[in-house]
Amino acid sequence: MNSVNSVKKRISATTTGILALCLFQSELVLAAPDNEMGCIARQQGTMKFIRSNQLDRQTIMETVKAQQLQGAKTIDPCLAGQIRNMPASVYAKLAEKHPDKFQPLENPTNASSSLTQGSNGVARGVAPQYQYSGIFKAIVIPPGVLDAFFFASNITNDSRIYGTFFEFLEFEPSFIFNTYAAIFEQGKINILQESKGFSTNIANEGGTFGGYVFTDLENFFTQAALFQGGEIRLIPRLPGEISSQVIRLNDTGVAIISSLDENFNERPALYKNGQVTLLDFGPDIPFASVSGMNNKGRISGTTFIDGLGARGFRFDPNTKIAMLLDPLPTEPDSWGVGINNRDNVLGYSFIGGATERIGVWDAKGKFHTYFVEGTPEFPTVSNALGFNDNNEILITFVSRPEIERNNSYLIPKPGIRLNLADLVTGAPTDLGLFPFGINNQGNIGGNAGPNFFNIFDFFLLERIGLGPK
């Protein structure tokens, strides 16, 4: 088993690369922890760095209420927790260079780095076993490049990990770096040279990447783009748009765009057959946070309705039919956090800060409970879920209790919850495992670190069989 120290040795070059991007002096480095990740949110004309550990559901719901009062129709993808691929050190340099536009980087809140052993859940029969494959060890620094870094975005059904490859060229005089679409497969990182300047948010099973290119680094404006067939294809801007990016992409090539207008309002749009159109969810969805789209083009998300509360939803842009996904009668709120190709929507039926029923709404809108947390027996309060077409569910980003904060869990079937760390061989023993996706083979992609928002490695967990539990 590896230790944190051995992992730190391996990624010291990566840390240097991030700092090269930031052009930091040593005193500035101390203000931003190594490999701390987050995203930029625009707030009333200024920009603020949001750490991933700040994006729990309670914070998001409070943010939604504030944005609704300002007349917004959709939530910023950063605040919705859909994006967390910016190093804090990059933001710190932007704030230093443009203090009129970027709020200062705040000191991080304390985060637990303790790990628990044992499943802290229910297990019967057999449990899947996984082999850990670290991605950072596959980074090869190209000739003439100062340093390099790989940021993983998602996992495909053939267990390829897609992401962005950064090349850092020099320290002075300003941001000097190249980005590329890249794939981790068979233990190696394949850099797609024709994609220079492209950053990845998502990719589909056919090998098309969705993301953006920078159009204005000073204001952090981007333009939505696809990398397909060996070339970058810019997605046309909507009228009045100043920034955009692809946040969802299905296997038919349909994309969901997050578009920012000149008044800094986020707008969801659909890119299909070469055309971009604003998404109108209809009168039943007054405010939308989009969380997923399947190969039929159906969209999942969460809305917030005055006098009713949070509600998950499923929306078909072809028929314009929206279905609210109600919580069970025992809870006041629901969230829809993803949709699979069976039209099942993954989510929570919950009481804020207390009982959380994790499960799926079927095609008819009936909720099926897979596990109940936030109870005296299982006090976990989580904030992120993922699943596959087989309804195998991942739980991560645990905010309470503190002893569980670095735990992530697998629900292989209803009623059974397994601590992911108990199922893995070859993983660093001192690091938490934080998955971002599970494919239809049951293999898992994610990142490892001392807590959810610090990344010491990305990984592929390959299922190697079943073992007794």
MARNU-537729 format. One line per 2 residues: number of its first residue (from 1); their letters; for each residue x, y, z of C-alpha. Coordinates in steps of 0.05 Angstrom, whole numbers, m for minus. Example, Ala and Ser with C-alpha at 12.3 -4.5 7.8 and 13.67 -1.06 7.14 Angstrom:
! residues 2
1	AS	246/m90/156  273/m21/143
***
This chain:
! residues 469
1	MN	0/0/0  23/70/m16
3	SV	24/126/35  8/200/30
5	NS	82/215/30  96/171/m31
7	VK	37/202/m67  62/272/m50
9	KR	130/255/m80  97/233/m144
11	IS	55/295/m152  106/347/m131
13	AT	117/362/m204  43/370/m215
15	TT	38/420/m158  95/459/m188
17	GI	57/460/m254  m4/490/m222
19	LA	38/543/m189  72/557/m256
21	LC	4/571/m285  m9/620/m228
23	LF	59/654/m234  62/654/m159
25	QS	116/681/m114  129/636/m53
27	EL	89/681/m5  28/675/m49
29	VL	32/599/m51  18/596/23
31	AA	m51/627/11  m75/571/m34
33	PD	m67/498/m13  m35/452/m64
35	NE	m85/422/m113  m145/455/m80
37	MG	m200/458/m131  m264/497/m141
39	CI	m298/543/m191  m315/616/m205
41	AR	m384/643/m191  m406/712/m214
43	QQ	m442/752/m160  m472/820/m177
45	GT	m417/839/m225  m358/810/m187
47	MK	m328/741/m187  m316/696/m126
49	FI	m280/630/m117  m325/575/m92
51	RS	m292/515/m61  m323/447/m74
53	NQ	m334/436/1  m379/497/2
55	LD	m428/468/m47  m473/428/m1
57	RQ	m548/426/m14  m565/475/42
59	TI	m517/527/13  m544/516/m57
61	ME	m617/525/m34  m599/590/2
63	TV	m563/614/m61  m623/595/m104
65	KA	m670/638/m62  m624/698/m69
67	QQ	m618/688/m144  m693/680/m153
69	LQ	m704/747/m119  m658/777/m171
71	GA	m701/748/m227  m654/691/m248
73	KT	m684/631/m284  m626/582/m274
75	ID	m569/571/m226  m496/582/m243
77	PC	m464/513/m259  m410/531/m208
79	LA	m461/541/m153  m499/478/m174
81	GQ	m436/437/m162  m430/416/m235
83	IR	m361/447/m244  m301/444/m198
85	NM	m241/443/m245  m203/506/m227
87	PA	m143/507/m180  m150/557/m124
89	SV	m80/582/m140  m103/603/m210
91	YA	m159/643/m180  m112/675/m130
93	KL	m69/702/m187  m130/729/m223
95	AE	m153/764/m159  m83/794/m150
97	KH	m80/819/m222  m152/844/m226
99	PD	m176/862/m156  m233/903/m185
101	KF	m264/841/m217  m244/783/m172
103	QP	m258/780/m98  m198/760/m55
105	LE	m188/686/m44  m216/669/24
107	NP	m179/625/74  m204/553/69
109	TN	m249/525/122  m222/467/162
111	AS	m234/400/130  m227/333/164
113	SS	m174/286/137  m191/228/182
115	LT	m212/163/150  m257/111/179
117	QG	m249/36/171  m307/m12/163
119	SN	m369/m6/120  m411/35/170
121	GV	m469/6/132  m506/m57/114
123	AR	m474/m113/74  m499/m183/58
125	GV	m473/m238/13  m418/m214/m34
127	AP	m389/m146/m49  m352/m122/m112
129	QY	m277/m116/m108  m236/m62/m144
131	QY	m164/m51/m165  m138/21/m160
133	SG	m101/51/m220  m72/120/m206
135	IF	m71/168/m265  m18/218/m243
137	KA	37/166/m250  19/163/m324
139	IV	35/237/m336  94/245/m383
141	IP	121/316/m390  132/331/m464
143	PG	200/358/m487  206/433/m478
145	VL	149/436/m428  162/460/m357
147	DA	109/415/m325  42/381/m338
149	FF	m24/363/m304  m85/321/m321
151	FA	m155/338/m296  m205/281/m304
153	SN	m278/296/m322  m317/231/m333
155	IT	m312/156/m346  m341/119/m406
157	ND	m370/49/m411  m305/22/m440
159	SR	m270/51/m378  m233/107/m412
161	IY	m224/170/m368  m233/235/m406
163	GT	m205/302/m384  m160/361/m397
165	FF	m85/358/m403  m47/422/m382
167	EF	22/439/m407  58/494/m368
169	LE	110/530/m408  143/584/m364
171	FE	133/629/m304  135/698/m336
173	PS	106/744/m357  34/721/m354
175	FI	m10/660/m362  30/614/m407
177	FN	m2/546/m415  m33/499/m466
179	TY	m94/456/m455  m115/394/m494
181	AA	m170/342/m493  m139/278/m467
183	IF	m157/205/m452  m130/158/m398
185	EQ	m134/87/m423  m93/23/m413
187	GK	m49/59/m363  m29/116/m410
189	IN	m52/188/m423  m66/201/m497
191	IL	m61/276/m512  m102/296/m573
193	QE	m56/347/m604  m108/376/m652
195	SK	m148/400/m591  m98/452/m568
197	GF	m134/507/m530  m194/463/m512
199	ST	m217/448/m440  m261/388/m425
201	NI	m324/386/m381  m355/322/m408
203	AN	m348/271/m463  m394/219/m494
205	EG	m387/146/m512  m370/163/m584
207	GT	m308/202/m565  m336/273/m573
209	FG	m312/321/m520  m355/379/m494
211	GY	m325/440/m461  m300/508/m480
213	VF	m244/552/m505  m221/616/m472
215	TD	m240/681/m508  m221/730/m453
217	LE	m175/708/m396  m179/775/m361
219	NF	m254/767/m350  m253/691/m352
221	FT	m301/689/m412  m306/626/m453
223	QA	m342/599/m514  m376/532/m515
225	AL	m343/482/m561  m339/409/m581
227	FQ	m277/370/m600  m298/319/m652
229	GG	m266/286/m712  m198/316/m697
231	EI	m221/389/m695  m249/441/m648
233	RL	m320/462/m666  m343/527/m635
235	IP	m417/529/m617  m450/593/m642
237	RL	m464/645/m589  m534/664/m570
239	PG	m555/737/m579  m525/778/m523
241	EI	m480/722/m499  m413/739/m469
243	SS	m392/670/m443  m414/598/m450
245	QV	m393/525/m441  m419/455/m453
247	IR	m443/423/m388  m479/361/m414
249	LN	m470/319/m477  m505/255/m497
251	DT	m484/200/m546  m526/229/m603
253	GV	m486/294/m600  m540/337/m567
255	AI	m509/385/m517  m534/429/m460
257	IS	m501/497/m459  m494/544/m400
259	SL	m496/613/m430  m482/679/m395
261	DE	m514/742/m423  m490/814/m419
263	NF	m527/823/m353  m491/763/m323
265	NE	m553/720/m322  m542/645/m333
267	RP	m587/614/m387  m591/541/m405
269	AL	m592/526/m480  m597/465/m524
271	YK	m548/451/m582  m578/403/m632
273	NG	m567/393/m707  m522/454/m709
275	QV	m573/501/m677  m573/533/m609
277	TL	m639/549/m575  m656/573/m505
279	LD	m687/519/m462  m757/536/m438
281	FG	m779/486/m385  m850/513/m383
283	PD	m893/542/m327  m884/483/m280
285	IP	m808/494/m276  m799/568/m257
287	FA	m725/559/m239  m680/504/m264
289	SV	m616/472/m242  m599/421/m296
291	SG	m564/357/m273  m565/309/m331
293	MN	m588/288/m400  m596/218/m428
295	NK	m591/191/m499  m665/204/m512
297	GR	m651/277/m498  m691/277/m434
299	IS	m665/324/m380  m663/318/m304
301	GT	m656/373/m254  m683/409/m193
303	TF	m730/468/m189  m751/511/m130
305	ID	m824/531/m123  m849/584/m76
307	GL	m894/554/m22  m876/483/m43
309	GA	m800/476/m37  m748/439/m77
311	RG	m772/389/m130  m735/343/m177
313	FR	m759/343/m248  m754/306/m314
315	FD	m764/346/m379  m771/324/m451
317	PN	m751/381/m497  m782/345/m557
319	TK	m852/342/m528  m843/401/m479
321	IA	m872/356/m424  m845/368/m354
323	ML	m857/321/m296  m846/343/m224
325	LD	m814/287/m182  m846/292/m114
327	PL	m814/270/m49  m846/216/m8
329	PT	m900/240/41  m850/233/98
331	EP	m804/288/70  m817/360/45
333	DS	m764/366/m10  m735/327/m68
335	WG	m674/336/m114  m662/305/m182
337	VG	m587/296/m192  m581/253/m254
339	IN	m617/213/m307  m598/147/m341
341	NR	m618/115/m406  m676/79/m373
343	DN	m707/147/m358  m695/134/m284
345	VL	m678/198/m246  m630/193/m187
347	GY	m641/236/m127  m661/251/m56
349	SF	m727/254/m19  m704/290/43
351	IG	m711/334/104  m656/386/103
353	GA	m599/365/150  m637/303/172
355	TE	m669/243/138  m645/232/66
357	RI	m677/177/24  m631/161/m35
359	GV	m666/129/m93  m694/134/m164
361	WD	m758/158/m195  m780/109/m249
363	AK	m807/129/m317  m876/139/m287
365	GK	m850/185/m232  m853/136/m174
367	FH	m797/141/m123  m761/76/m103
369	TY	m718/81/m40  m649/49/m44
371	FV	m620/72/22  m639/118/80
373	EG	m586/160/114  m589/218/162
375	TP	m617/172/215  m589/152/284
377	EF	m565/86/255  m535/117/192
379	PT	m524/192/207  m491/207/140
381	VS	m511/272/106  m485/272/34
383	NA	m487/321/m24  m468/284/m88
385	LG	m494/221/m121  m479/184/m186
387	FN	m507/122/m219  m506/80/m282
389	DN	m559/47/m326  m561/m12/m277
391	NE	m580/35/m219  m516/22/m181
393	IL	m509/85/m139  m449/123/m112
395	IT	m453/169/m52  m399/221/m39
397	FV	m385/292/m13  m406/274/59
399	SR	m413/336/103  m436/302/168
401	PE	m417/270/214  m345/292/214
403	IE	m318/221/223  m349/203/155
405	RN	m328/264/115  m276/226/74
407	NS	m320/165/63  m355/150/m3
409	YL	m405/93/m11  m431/45/m63
411	IP	m503/20/m64  m500/m42/m109
413	KP	m574/m56/m97  m630/m30/m52
415	GI	m616/m36/23  m541/m48/17
417	RL	m490/7/28  m415/m8/25
419	NL	m356/37/43  m318/45/m22
421	AD	m251/43/13  m265/m27/39
423	LV	m273/m54/m32  m208/m27/m62
425	TG	m138/m56/m65  m76/m16/m84
427	AP	m104/52/m62  m64/101/m20
429	TD	m83/85/52  m81/157/76
431	LG	m127/187/24  m202/189/15
433	LF	m233/164/m50  m283/211/m82
435	PF	m317/182/m144  m346/224/m200
437	GI	m378/168/m241  m393/94/m248
439	NN	m400/61/m317  m445/4/m338
441	QG	m389/m47/m324  m387/m23/m252
443	NI	m319/10/m259  m310/77/m224
445	GG	m273/141/m239  m256/194/m187
447	NA	m202/231/m148  m163/216/m85
449	GP	m142/266/m33  m140/284/41
451	NF	m211/313/32  m263/323/m22
453	FN	m236/388/m50  m160/373/m51
455	IF	m136/328/m107  m73/286/m98
457	DF	m90/237/m155  m144/216/m203
459	FL	m160/143/m208  m195/86/m245
461	LE	m225/32/m201  m232/m32/m243
463	RI	m279/m86/m217  m238/m149/m209
465	GL	m292/m195/m181  m334/m208/m120
467	GP	m311/m223/m51  m343/m242/15
469	K	m369/m187/58
***
